[in-house]
Amino acid sequence: MKWLHQLRWKLFVSHLIIVLMAYVVLLVTANVLANLGLTGFAPLTLGAAAAETGQLGAGTVSTTNALQEQFQSVIQQSLLISGFAALAAAVVVSLFVSRRIVEPIQTLSQVSRRLAQGFYRERTIIYADDEIAQLAQSVNQLADALDQTERRRLALLADVTHELRTPLATIGGYMEGLVDGVVSANPATFNLILRETRRLQRLIEDLELLSRVEAGQLPVIARAIDLRPVIEAQIAQFEPLFSSNQVNLVLDVPEQVPQVWADPDRVAQVLINILANAYRYTPAGGSVTVQVRVDDHEVRVAVIDSGIGIAAEHLPHVFERFYRVDKSRARNSGGSGIGLAIARHLIYAQGGEIWAESDGIGKGARFIFTLPIAPQMATVTVDPTIMAETA
């Protein structure tokens, strides 16, 4: 029975046990004392004279008084003994219950203090199946989340340091070569330094944008918009770039697409990040399709490429900061691993979902996000007869 595993019912049963023990002790004590105390008295009988006159003698009255006093004494002693028995039962039951309740709470308190001090690998183990066990499980889940957050923070610091070190080392090396006269001062050298400088600037801007998005400081002004013009604008922007790489960019949008509740600037930014990622990982001769489909309460946008694909173990992590499926390829092409993380936060801020799918290495990838359909504005209809009457 599941209700027996709940803490409220355990406390109720413990109190019920105390009451039942006091009741049983009271009955047993009263019965024993009554038998011991009243056996010395003869049964109450009426003499012949009393029967004829209807009056009781003095001896009979005294016997009745003695019986009453004895009965009161028995009751008082029974109540006294049962009271002590109930007190003893309450002490025993309370010790048992407090041990099952207070000790786990103290353990949880200690673990919480350790977590507050930064020891995120502290865990608690409570062998129970009530609400305290559920609380312990929640504390363990909180500790896991804090531990993962701390690991991601350390990984972020390491990744940022590495990403900043790479262009700075390149710029510093070429500048030292120019100063020492080892590297010739020609336009190609200056262009390379300028490219690394822009890469560094772009990385800093992406980090700033990501921090604002994660902190909720980037304004997202959602309203009812037509999604087709937003997508067509991005297709037109990326068409020359894809064509130069011999990649076919296709738009697949139905004729009737309902308005979505979104921020057009943020949707465009998401499309830019996803299309840039598709361009980066789709080789020459491939294709990228932007597909739009309408569901019951949302519009689904999918960017489908025929690129290098994503292994199953990488799919849950592609939207994490600085995560790369192919690190060397992304680094050479200028990818920082931030664009998809920004896209995820922007879609979540607009009430949508975003995820990645792939059938494996060499089979392309699908980046899909959803946007809610805009609520229909209520239209007010006026009866022409009413208008005629009022006129």
N, C-alpha and C positions, 0 to 999 in steps of 0.2 A: 504494500500500500504506500503510494507516494506521499500521502499526507502525513504519515508518521515521520518522514524525513525532513519535515519543515520545522524550523526552530520554534515557531509559535505553538505548534502542537506538542512539541517536547516539553515546553514550559507548562502548558496546560496539564499534561499527563503527570508531571512532577507534583504540581499543586494538588491534583486529584488524588494522588497516592497519599499525600499527607493527610488530607481530609478523611479518606477511607481508613487509614491506620488509626486516626483518632476515634473514628466512629466504632471500629471493631474493638479497640481497647476499652472504650466506654461501655460497650455492651458486655464484654467478658468480665470486666472488673465489677460492674454493677451486679451481674448474676452471681459471681463468686462471693462478693461481700454480703449480698442479700442472703445467700444460703448459710454463710457462716454466722451472720449476726442475728438471724431470725429463728434459727433452729432451737434456741434455748427457751423460746416462749411457747406456751401451750396454745392450742387452737382456741379461738374466741368462742365461748359457749354461754348461753343464757340459762340461769337457774329457773326452777319452777316458780319461785316467788316472783322473780323478775318478769317471767312470762305472764303471770296472772295480773300483777300490778302495772306492768308496762314501764317499770323503773329499773335502772341498772344500779348495781351496788358500787360502793366506793372502790372495791378491788378491781372491778371491771373497768372503771374509768381510769384508774392508775395504769392498768395494763395497756389500755388504748393509747394513753399518753406516752408510755414507754415505747410502744411500737412506732408511734409517729417520730419520736426522737431517734430511734434506731434507724428508721427509714431515711430521715434527713441526714443522719451520719453516713449511711451507706451511699447516698447520692453525692454528698460532698466529697467523700473519699474517692468515689468513682470519677468524679469530674477532675479532682486534683491529680489522680494517677493518669487519667487519659490526657490531661493537659501536658504533664511532663512527657508522656509518650509521644504526643504530637510535636512537642518542642524537640525531642530527640530525633524524631523522624524528619522534621524540618531541617535540622542541622545536617543530618546525613545526606538527605536529598540535595540540599543547597550546596554542600561541599562537592557532591558528584556533578551536579549541573554546572556549578561555577568552574569546576575543573575542565568541563567540556566546552565552556563558553569563554571564560576569562583567559585561560592560557593561550588559545588560538588568537584572541584579540591582542594579547601582549606580544605574541610572535609577529603578528601583522604590524603592530606599532613599531617594533624594532626594525623590521624590514623596511618600513616606510621611512624611518629616520635614516637608515643606511642609503636608501635611494636618494633622499634629499641631500645627503653629503656627497653624492656623486658615484657611489658604488652601484653601478647599474646591473651588475651580474648577481646581485642578491636575489634569492628565491625563497619561497616558503612552501612547505609540504604539510598539508593538513589532511589527515585521513578521516574524512567525513563526507556526508552527502546532503548537508543542509545549506542554509544561507551563508553561514560562515565559510564553508568550503567554496561557495560561489564567489564570495568576496576575496578569498585567497587567490582564486583563479584570475579574478580581475586584476589584482595587484601584480600577479606574475605577468599577465599580458601587458600591463603598464610598464613593468620593468623591461620586458622584451622590446617594447616600442622605444623606450628611452635608450636602451642599449643600441638598437639599430640606428636611432637618430644620432647618437654619439659617434658611431662608426661612420655614418654618412658624413658627419661634420668633419671628422678627421680625413676621410677620403676626399672631401671637397677641398680642404686646405691643401692636401698633397696635389690634387689635380690642378688647382688654380696656380700653385707654385710652379708646377711643371709647365703649364701652358704659358705662363708669363716668362719663364726662364728660356724657352725655346726661341721666340723671336728676339728677345733681348740679347741672347748669346750670339745670334746671327748678326744682329746690328752691331754689337760690340766687336765681334771678330772682324767684320769688314771695315769698321772705323779704325781699328788698330792697324789693319793692313794698309789703309789709306795713309795713316800717319807715318808708318814705317816705310812707305813706298813699295811695299810688297804687292799691293793691289793697285792696279791702274785706275785712275780717276776718269772713268768713261761713263756714258749714259747708262750702259747695262748695269754697272755696279750701283749707280744711284737709283735706278729703277728697282733693283732687288732690295735695297735698303728701304725704299719707299713702300714696296709691297709688304715687307715685314712690319713696317710701322703701321700701315693700314690694318694689317692682320691683328696687331696688338691693340689698336684702337677699337676694332670691331669686337674683339674679345672682351675688352673692358665695357663696351656698351651693352653687350649681351649679358654680362654679369650684372650690370646695373639694372637692366630690364628684368632679369630673372629675380633679383632680390625684391624689386618693387612688386612683381606679380605675386610672389610667394607671400609677401607681407600684406597683400590686399590693397596696395597703394596705387595700383594702376587703374584708372577709372574705366569701367565698362558700362556704357550707356546703351542698354538694350531697348529696342523698339521694333515695331513691325516693319520688315524690309523684304524686298524681292531679292532672292538669292542668286538668280541667274546673272544679273549685271555684275555682281561682285565677282562671281567665278569667271565670267567672260573677260573682265578687266585683267585678272591675273593670268589667264590663258594668253591674252594678247601680249602681256609683259614678258612671259617666259617663252613665247613661240620662237623668237630669234635665237635665244640661247640653246634651246633644244634642237633647233634646226642645224645650228653650227656643229652640234655634236652628233648629227645624223640620228636623232631620236624623234620618233613620231609622237606628237602631243595631240590627244583626242579628247573631245568634250562630248559626254553622253548625258544629256539633260532632257527629260520629258517636256512636252509642250506646256502642260499645266503643272506648275509648282506652287503650292500655297506659300503665303508669306511666313517667314520664320521670325521668332522673337530673339533678336541678336543685335550685336553691335557690328555694323559693317566694317569698320576699321579693324576690329579685332579678328573678325572672320577672315579678312584679307591677309592679316598677319599670320594666321594659322595656315592658310593656303600657301603663303610664301615659304614658310618653314618646311612644310611637307613637300612641296614641289621642289624646293632646293635639295632636300634630302633624296628625292627620287632622281633628280638629275645627277646627283653625286654618285649614286650607286647603280645607274642604268648605263650599260655600255653602248657603244655606237651600234646602230641597227636595231635597237630595242624600241619599245613603245611605252608610253605613260598615258593612262586614261583617267580622266576625272569624271566620275559617275555619280549621278544624283538619283536617289530613289525616295519615294514618299511612303511612310508607314502611317499607322493610325494617328499617333500624336506627335510625330517627329519627322524631320527630314534627314535622311542619311546621305552623307557625302563620302565617297571612297576615292582615294588616289591609288590606282592600281598600276604597278610597274612590272616590267619583265626583267628586272635587274638580277643582282647576285643572290637575292633571297636572304632569309634570316633563319638560323637554326632554332629549334623549339626551345632550347635552354636560354636563348637570348630574348625571346619575345616578351617575358614579363619585365625586362629591364630597359627596353629601348627608350622609355620616356624618363629615365633617371638622368640626373645631371652628369655630364661628361662621360656618359656611357657610350661606347662605340662597339659595333659589331665587328668591324674591320678597322683596327686602330691605325695601321700604317696607311691604308687607303684614305681614311678620313683625314689624317694629318696632312698628307700630301695635297689633298684637295681643299684644305682650309677649314674643314669641319671642326667645330669645338665641342660637339655633343651637348649643346645647350638649346638648340632650336626646338627639338621635340619636347623638352621639358617645359619651355615657355608655351608651346602650343597646348599642352595638356592643361596647364593652369588657366589659360585663356578660355578653353572650352568648358572647363568646370565652372568658371565664373559666369558663364552664360547659360548654365543649367543643362549642359549636354554631357555626352560621354565620348571618349576617344580610346581607341585600342588599335593594335597591329595584328595582322594575320600573315602567315606565310606557309607554303607547302613544303619548305625546305630549301637547302642550298641550291642555287641555280634555278629556282622556280619562281622568282619574283616575290613581291610583297604587296600587301594591301594595308593602307593606313585609312582607317574609317573613323569619322566623327559624326555625331548627331547634334541637331539643334531643334529645340521645341517649336512646334507650329504656333504662330501668333494667335492669341484669342480673338474670336470674331466679335466685332463691335455690334452692339445691339442696335437694330434699326427701328425707328418709331414710325408707325403707320397711322395716318389720320383718316377717319371715316369721312368721305365727302359730304354725306348727309349732315353730319355735325357741323362741318364748315359752312354749309348752306344755311343752317339754322342760326349759327352765330352771325353770319353776314346779314 
